[in-house]
Amino acid sequence: MTYEASPGGRAASAPLLGREVEPTLFELSVPGRTAYQLRTTDVPAVPLEDLLPAEHLGEPVALPEVAERDLVGHVTRLTHRQFSVDLGAYPLGSCTMKYNPKFADEIVADPGLCAVHPAAPASMTQGWLEILVTLEERLCAITGMAAATLQPAAGAAGELTGLLLMRAYHRARGDERRRVLIPDSAHGTNPASVTLGGYEVTTVASNEHGLVDLDALRAALGPDVAGIMLTNPNTVGLFEEEIREIAEAVHDVGGLLYYDGANLNAIVGVVRPGDMGFDIVHMNLHKTFATPHGGGGPGAGPVAVSSRLVDFLPGPRATAQPDGSFAWTTPSHSIGRVHGWHGNALVLARALAYIEVHGAEGLTRVAQHAVLNANWLRRRVADILPAAYARPCMHECVLTATPLKRAYGVRGLDVAKALLEEGFHSPTVYFPLIVDEALMFEPTETESPQTLEALALALERIAARAVTDPESLHRAPQSTPVSRVDEARAARHLVTTEDAASRP
Ligand SMILES: Cc1ncc(COP(=O)(O)O)c(C=O)c1O
């Protein structure tokens, strides 16, 4: 695809507000304008044709030609049209969109960390290896596991790694198994990872309390079950109180327990998956520890395992040597690499910085505040948006807009969109699938009581509008750069070009 730079270029306007369309960089382009200046040297300029054979040159790619001033203005104006974790409360359930402290960014900006090539030999990168070994130790202490791989680049990559470990474990025992059990409330990545890992999914129904139905679980178990993938707290935000019985039943048929630890901020420093009977745990470091979730940035999904799975971990791993040095080693029955290098190293270093600054007590407070905030909000708005399950929740609460729908025709989606007009990001909607008109709020541990009260007042104003002017809620939001979109069409027919706004 080639682009034609407009010959005259458009003037970059003052801050764009409301519905005005931001010009693209190509529209701002003026031939010959540049955003960089090279140092003057006495090295003579050589035409490109003299350096490369003609057949390697091809057609020049048309790129926008803009000054640094135009570029920075363009990007800054676009950022002002977004909602971000730095801007305000972002209670998007299951995603842990919490504020991430900036000190961790400052630490990883150190050239000693960010300017090191991953292929540099261990003898020259002992400090980096020590960071990785220390992080692995901390994550094992937090989860109650024996060892971990830091390679997986995100939560879903961790899930696939965990399933490959599960298969390697069964295979090594000459025991090919076919199925993996997943509760019906599970995160969508779980069944996807099971399928990708070469297993069949068997869904286990939840009971009327939103927890795994033990009878349904026992009925689904058999000698062909490789394991169960579970989240605790589960995706309805509730703690699986019968976790010991679940673990025993799965272990009794020779299966393994996989813990989806994406939402570790609910339990960090309070209870450990290893103590609940789990064998494999993935963690989303980009949700719990100092790196924002979402936004397309890198993540990290380390996988920690119990002692019987250590030999299968991906390699190479940074390991401490008897002489006090650090080396890259590969476990004896390793499943191989799951990342081109050693994982997203700067996310790993941020996580260690966050863990060290908080210490054990601080991490426990993280979980306590996450759970307190979710329960406070659940109780505060119970009259307008009742909880789907009338019991204490963990770090997120699943509410339902069914009463508003029945009385005024106002759906969960309308409430979520209207919240944007109130200056808050929307909660997750229509997930988990087993709850009608689900609104899943995760206030996270970083929001203050004042912010939570402001959120509750905003929800009350929306509920009042449902009575007096439900139509206005169907059209919300009106104050944002983009109003209501056809979500299904937007997902299926993504238009990424600059004229998207003018397309029907
Ligand atoms: C419960 C759960 N599992 C798995 C994932 C997948 O993590 P990732 O988006 O890093 O792949 C998420 C994502 O937030 C999640 O909430």
PDBQT file of the ligand as one rigid body, heavy atoms in Angstrom, charges set to zero:
ROOT
HETATM    1  C1  LIG A 601      -9.042 -14.456  34.206  1.00  0.00    +0.000 C 
HETATM    2  C2  LIG A 601      -8.160 -14.132  33.032  1.00  0.00    +0.000 A 
HETATM    3  N1  LIG A 601      -7.436 -15.107  32.452  1.00  0.00    +0.000 NA
HETATM    4  C3  LIG A 601      -6.622 -14.862  31.407  1.00  0.00    +0.000 A 
HETATM    5  C4  LIG A 601      -6.473 -13.595  30.881  1.00  0.00    +0.000 A 
HETATM    6  C5  LIG A 601      -5.585 -13.403  29.672  1.00  0.00    +0.000 C 
HETATM    7  O1  LIG A 601      -4.502 -12.560  29.913  1.00  0.00    +0.000 OA
HETATM    8  P1  LIG A 601      -3.772 -11.785  28.710  1.00  0.00    +0.000 P 
HETATM    9  O2  LIG A 601      -4.734 -10.723  28.262  1.00  0.00    +0.000 OA
HETATM   10  O3  LIG A 601      -2.541 -11.196  29.318  1.00  0.00    +0.000 OA
HETATM   11  O4  LIG A 601      -3.449 -12.759  27.637  1.00  0.00    +0.000 OA
HETATM   12  C6  LIG A 601      -7.196 -12.536  31.456  1.00  0.00    +0.000 A 
HETATM   13  C7  LIG A 601      -7.056 -11.170  30.897  1.00  0.00    +0.000 C 
HETATM   14  O5  LIG A 601      -7.253 -10.201  31.512  1.00  0.00    +0.000 OA
HETATM   15  C8  LIG A 601      -8.056 -12.801  32.562  1.00  0.00    +0.000 A 
HETATM   16  O6  LIG A 601      -8.773 -11.845  33.147  1.00  0.00    +0.000 OA
ENDROOT
TORSDOF 0
